[in-house]
Amino acid sequence: MKIKVGVFFGGDSVEHEISVITMSQAISSLNPEKYEIVPIYIAKNGVMYTGDDLLDLYSFKDMDVLLKRCYKVSVVNDGKEVKVIKTPAPLIGKRVINTIDIAFPIVHGTNCEDGTLAGFLTLLGIPFVGPDIMASSIGMDKILQKRVLRDAGIPVVDFISFYSIEYIKDEEKILEDVESELEYPVIVKPGNLGSSVGIRKAKNRVELEEAIEFAMEFTDRIIVEKAVEDLKEINCSIIGTPTDSETSVCEEPFFSDEILSYSDKYIGNGKSKGGTIAGGKTSNVEFGQKNTASKGNSNFSNKKIPADITKEKTEEIQDLTKEVFKILGCSGVARVDFLIDTKTDKVYVNEINTIPGALSYYLWEATGKSFEQELDQIIEIAIKKHTDKEKLTFSYNQNILAMQGGTKGTKATKN
């Protein structure tokens, strides 16, 4: 019997479309002999839909037509199984559309990857791929993540953070704090977004003010980091659990400006080798299809795989990747991004992506693991994680309100 995999994607996030693309890449490699795919699309307004048309990436070019062909649904646990039901319930006809055995969240960004969806799936009591609520939340929160890693002895660049309202109330103080604690240039980021959204570099106060105001368009928490000027960016993927994991080869992304931008990653702007979503390609991946990264020293889109670093530096980064994964309590597949100061040869952890774009399949294929094998592995990890969790005690069967005495004899009191 096939395992019914509920693939959750979309969400109210600036990375909504990237989630749709990653979903399309993944389902093309899920073994149809093992799995039945049940797509659960989360629209930007939070409404869930299911339908076979959701499995065709081209159909998302006309959302109005697509959603008319799909069913609005709710996902519920009725005590026996997790069901996908029509919403609202029809007066006549079938209400239950399908059931799912395991959830596969393929989401990016706030309101989904940040623990929101993990919390919903935990409440449903269903096995799900990827990190739990805590790891998801910390992994998405750049500020909290850096504090946790710094306190654990992991090297991160110097930074300060603040709320937007603090900046609005006392702009001069925030600017002075940045200039006294950090040296220009600095990088200004939203505290909880991915895919390089809202990020700018500032070399002076004017640019700092502009960068902060730009970041405030996306979030109410801002982080300002000391920029690494002689920079080499390196990424490494990881699969497993906090106590049992393996790392991929490293990649070196290239970018058209001083910061790897959203356009460099997904759209392309004429300066980089990245493909265009509008033109039908995404990071050298055909629209709705995946491409295989060639093994050996090669350029894959705007990345070099494996990265042009020494064996010793590779091992240092792979070891740090495992430490970050363990400290944050992650599971499934993730990608950790690093900054190397080529002047000092010092490595800094930039951030972890708990559900990386394309699920980092190209790094695993370059390491010798097919995308199909990667997906099988992280699904197996999710099932085992759920089985192990069921052995733990979270609540007691006794109802203390029904026990002898109960609330008998107690009286309400007024303060």
C-alpha atoms as one frame of an Amber mdcrd trajectory, in Angstrom:
protein
   0.000   0.000   0.000   1.300   3.437  -0.922   2.072   6.048   1.722  -0.210
   9.056   1.320   1.977  12.157   1.509   0.234  15.459   2.098   2.508  18.036
   0.461   1.827  21.432   2.053   3.096  24.451   0.118   2.433  28.137  -0.541
   1.524  30.241   2.486   1.278  33.929   3.378   4.920  34.711   2.705   7.045
  36.824   0.384   8.597  33.486  -0.602   5.242  32.027  -1.642   6.178  31.434
  -5.275   9.528  29.889  -4.328   7.608  27.376  -2.207   5.493  26.467  -5.237
   8.618  25.932  -7.328  10.296  23.772  -4.661   7.115  21.703  -4.407   7.169
  21.078  -8.153  10.816  20.027  -8.031  10.158  17.605  -5.168   7.048  15.869
  -6.479   8.815  15.123  -9.756  11.229  12.901  -7.779   8.882  11.270  -5.253
   8.651   7.598  -6.229   5.073   7.004  -7.530   5.419   3.314  -6.643   5.861
   4.220  -2.965   3.869   7.417  -2.493   0.521   8.910  -3.370   0.808  12.688
  -3.429  -2.017  14.708  -1.887  -1.306  18.401  -2.656  -2.397  20.913  -0.025
  -1.918  24.430  -1.374  -2.097  27.269   1.154  -3.174  30.442  -0.629  -1.846
  33.828   0.435  -5.106  34.462   2.335  -4.649  31.238   4.327  -7.317  29.204
   2.530  -6.296  25.611   1.750  -6.990  23.915  -1.573  -6.458  20.481  -3.052
  -6.745  19.120  -6.581  -4.644  17.407  -9.212  -4.153  20.671 -11.118  -1.979
  21.883  -8.248   0.678  19.395  -9.291   1.226  21.248 -12.576   3.483  24.258
 -12.071   2.297  25.875 -15.297  -1.235  26.081 -13.905  -0.065  28.667 -11.344
   0.360  31.244 -14.098  -3.418  31.835 -13.933  -4.422  31.575 -10.284  -8.096
  32.408 -10.832  -8.562  29.560 -13.286  -6.484  27.168 -11.174  -8.373  27.684
  -7.924 -11.759  27.286  -9.645 -10.637  23.781 -10.585  -9.669  22.922  -7.017
 -11.518  22.251  -3.776 -11.366  24.452  -0.706 -10.458  22.121   2.134  -9.704
  21.720   5.808  -7.305  19.151   7.247  -8.613  17.506  10.417  -7.874  14.619
  12.758 -11.097  12.742  13.518  -9.460  10.505  16.125  -8.742   7.721  13.682
  -6.967   9.372  10.772  -6.096  12.720   9.275  -8.618  13.663   6.620  -8.797
  16.267   3.884 -12.392  17.468   3.758 -14.310  19.894   1.580 -15.010  23.292
   3.115 -17.820  24.161   3.447 -19.248  20.655   3.692 -21.567  19.865   0.754
 -25.212  19.123   1.499 -25.128  16.260  -0.968 -22.186  14.186  -2.052 -18.802
  13.149  -0.743 -17.285  15.309   1.986 -13.969  13.520   2.582 -11.679  13.972
  -0.416  -8.685  12.024   0.876  -6.620  11.015   3.889  -2.919  11.562   4.548
  -0.407   9.418   6.428   2.448  11.907   6.611   2.792  15.634   5.973   5.599
  17.100   3.881   5.852  20.865   4.445   7.568  22.533   1.506   7.221  26.133
   2.607   9.554  29.092   2.864   9.425  32.238   4.963   7.281  33.788   7.649
   3.804  32.547   8.571   4.721  29.014   7.525   8.402  27.964   7.799   8.752
  29.828  11.102   6.976  27.134  13.131   3.435  28.132  12.176   2.878  25.099
   9.972   4.905  22.810  12.238   2.585  23.797  15.091  -0.503  23.002  13.041
   0.860  19.604  12.028   1.895  18.855  15.610  -1.666  19.614  16.717  -2.960
  17.213  14.060  -0.746  14.513  15.558   0.612  13.451  12.171   4.215  12.611
  11.247   5.776  15.448   9.287   9.035  16.035   7.456  11.435  18.636   8.785
  12.073  20.497  12.033   9.709  20.798  14.984   8.195  24.049  16.231  11.202
  25.217  18.236  13.807  24.508  15.550  11.580  26.054  12.891  11.061  29.205
  14.926  14.704  29.723  15.835  15.834  28.778  12.343  13.650  31.498  10.840
  14.492  34.170  13.401  17.888  35.579  12.402  18.260  37.505  15.645  17.409
  34.723  18.086  19.340  32.222  15.971  22.525  34.294  16.131  22.177  34.765
  19.880  21.735  31.022  20.447  24.685  30.134  18.223  26.914  32.837  19.714
  26.144  31.644  23.249  27.014  28.092  22.145  30.436  29.232  20.923  29.640
  29.146  17.204  31.390  31.976  15.289  28.955  34.638  14.020  29.654  38.199
  12.887  29.102  41.075  15.318  25.544  42.413  15.218  22.929  44.484  16.990
  19.151  44.301  16.716  16.147  46.454  17.516  12.415  46.812  16.967  11.029
  49.157  14.338   9.080  51.047  16.984  12.333  51.705  18.864  13.825  53.193
  15.715  10.753  55.332  15.110  10.812  56.651  18.689  14.543  57.398  18.825
  16.167  57.158  15.426  19.293  59.029  16.479  20.031  56.632  19.353  19.747
  53.552  17.131  21.999  55.074  14.498  24.574  56.025  17.116  24.437  52.517
  18.605  25.150  50.987  15.210  28.049  53.336  14.528  29.584  52.879  17.982
  29.290  49.084  18.128  29.898  48.256  14.456  32.076  49.719  11.744  30.916
  50.547   8.257  30.122  48.829   6.018  27.205  46.991   7.602  24.466  44.701
   6.343  20.868  45.540   7.309  18.336  42.688   7.288  14.771  41.973   8.339
  14.946  39.791  11.423  12.818  36.948  10.094  12.834  36.696   6.314  14.696
  34.486   3.865  15.671  34.513   0.186  17.605  37.769   0.680  14.372  39.759
   0.875  14.750  43.247   2.370  18.554  43.156   2.663  20.834  46.105   1.881
  24.419  47.103   2.497  25.258  50.480   4.042  28.609  52.272   3.845  27.571
  55.463   5.624  24.781  56.964   7.704  22.623  57.995   4.772  22.710  54.484
   3.331  22.117  53.055   6.813  18.947  55.105   7.234  17.720  54.044   3.795
  18.511  50.382   4.488  16.702  50.386   7.835  13.625  52.032   6.352  13.659
  49.480   3.532  13.900  46.533   5.951  11.061  48.002   8.022   8.752  47.488
   5.040   8.960  43.745   5.663   9.237  43.262   9.424   9.137  44.959  12.813
  12.509  43.571  13.945  15.780  44.598  12.329  19.281  43.156  12.560  22.419
  45.066  11.546  25.610  43.061  11.049  29.238  43.966  10.473  29.897  43.287
   6.787  32.674  40.914   5.783  34.359  42.864   3.003  36.779  40.271   1.621
  33.987  37.761   1.355  33.584  34.254   0.039  30.172  32.663   0.621  29.977
  28.910   1.129  26.890  26.744   1.707  26.625  23.192   2.980  23.567  20.952
   3.247  22.821  18.404   5.942  20.410  15.487   6.368  19.516  13.626   9.531
  18.620  14.224  13.158  20.420  16.269  15.822  22.449  13.214  16.883  22.851
  11.403  13.569  23.531  13.449  10.457  25.571  13.624   7.261  26.760  16.606
   5.261  26.964  17.288   1.550  29.747  18.762  -0.529  30.002  22.537  -0.266
  28.886  25.064  -2.855  30.116  28.548  -3.622  27.339  30.848  -4.887  28.174
  33.750  -7.165  26.244  36.993  -7.283  25.938  40.093  -9.358  26.308  42.657
  -6.576  27.898  42.900  -3.141  25.011  40.908  -1.665  23.450  37.737  -3.018
  20.026  39.104  -3.893  16.581  37.613  -4.466  17.108  38.247  -8.175  20.447
  36.418  -8.144  18.767  33.437  -6.504  15.545  33.198  -8.452  14.961  35.723
 -11.208  18.176  36.809 -12.898  18.830  40.379 -13.954  21.281  40.172 -16.771
  24.309  40.350 -14.503  24.306  36.765 -13.302  23.824  33.370 -14.842  20.625
  32.677 -12.909  17.557  31.855 -14.969  14.307  33.793 -14.944  11.054  32.684
 -13.431   9.085  34.757 -15.898  10.986  33.277 -18.804  10.377  29.735 -17.655
  13.553  28.901 -15.749  14.476  29.052 -12.109  18.137  28.897 -11.172  18.844
  26.811 -14.272  15.905  24.545 -13.381  13.236  24.134 -16.041   9.818  25.415
 -15.022   8.202  22.441 -13.333  11.234  20.211 -13.738  14.467  19.674 -11.903
  17.944  19.598 -13.335  20.826  17.448 -12.228  23.969  19.097 -10.990  26.923
  17.562 -12.687  29.444  15.903 -10.420  32.973  17.135 -10.025  34.200  20.701
 -10.180  31.513  22.469 -12.158  29.322  25.532 -12.424  25.652  24.826 -11.681
  23.714  27.932 -12.598  25.329  30.657 -10.468  27.042  28.221  -8.104  30.337
  26.357  -8.110  30.045  22.772  -6.898  32.166  21.714  -5.145  33.338  25.021
  -3.748  36.846  26.227  -4.466  38.173  25.767  -0.914  40.734  23.466   0.670
  39.908  20.052   2.079  40.640  21.357   5.575  38.278  24.304   5.140  35.609
  22.006   3.733  35.856  19.742   6.770  35.721  22.752   9.117  32.520  23.943
   7.458  30.975  20.470   7.462  31.747  20.089  11.177  30.200  23.477  11.925
  27.152  22.516   9.871  26.601  19.484  12.089  27.071  21.565  15.240  24.511
  24.175  14.134  22.028  21.449  13.162  22.467  19.783  16.558  22.340  22.962
  18.668  19.084  24.076  17.058  17.562  20.584  17.229  16.831  20.306  13.510
  15.813  17.264  11.492  15.194  16.377   7.873  17.211  18.377   5.351  18.656
  21.851   5.904  21.323  24.135   4.487  23.759  26.215   6.504  25.231  29.324
   4.879  28.715  30.542   5.793  30.833  33.648   5.318  34.594  33.347   4.918
  36.759  36.398   5.467  39.432  35.689   2.862  41.758  38.214   4.503  41.823
  36.352   7.838  40.553  32.942   6.626  38.001  33.027   9.476  34.665  31.241
   8.986  31.372  32.664  10.271  27.975  31.002  10.329  25.549  33.270   8.514
  22.255  31.376   8.932  20.489  28.044   8.632  17.693  27.352   6.160  15.527
  24.676   7.784  13.588  24.043   4.560  16.071  25.085   1.866  15.099  26.088
  -1.646  14.973  23.064  -3.973  15.594  21.055  -0.772  19.283  21.392  -1.732
  18.894  18.398  -4.051  21.708  19.619  -6.329  24.189  19.455  -3.427  23.158
  15.895  -2.641  23.293  14.788  -6.256  26.812  16.227  -6.415  27.583  14.221
  -3.257  26.255  10.986  -4.768  22.689  10.836  -3.441  19.817  11.134  -5.926
  16.871  13.426  -5.223  14.645  10.370  -4.937  16.963   8.874  -2.321  17.077
  12.168  -0.434  13.274  12.346  -0.304  12.999   8.715   0.823  15.509   9.384
   3.582  13.857  12.479   5.027  10.432  10.800   4.945  11.872   7.823   6.831
  13.416  10.232   9.368  10.013  11.887   9.874   8.264   8.566  10.478  10.894
   7.432  12.982  10.825  10.803  14.751   7.049  10.519  15.144   7.282   6.928
  16.387   9.911   7.886  18.965   7.831  10.864  20.081   4.804   8.659  20.705
   6.806   6.800  23.360   7.132   9.975  25.425   4.644  11.169  28.038   2.956
  14.492  27.291  -0.275  14.124  29.258  -1.958  11.834  31.784  -5.025   9.735
  31.083  -6.592  10.586  34.439  -9.227  13.276  34.507  -8.642  15.029  37.817
 -12.038  16.704  37.502 -13.666  13.265  37.615 -11.575  11.917  40.473 -13.131
  11.287  43.901 -13.846  14.598  45.539 -13.297  16.494  42.281 -14.244  20.106
  42.897 -16.832  19.176  45.499 -16.821  21.469  48.460 -15.016  24.309  46.727
 -16.538  27.714  46.521 -15.908  30.529  44.166 -14.318  33.503  45.837 -14.203
  37.117  44.892 -11.112  39.253  45.128
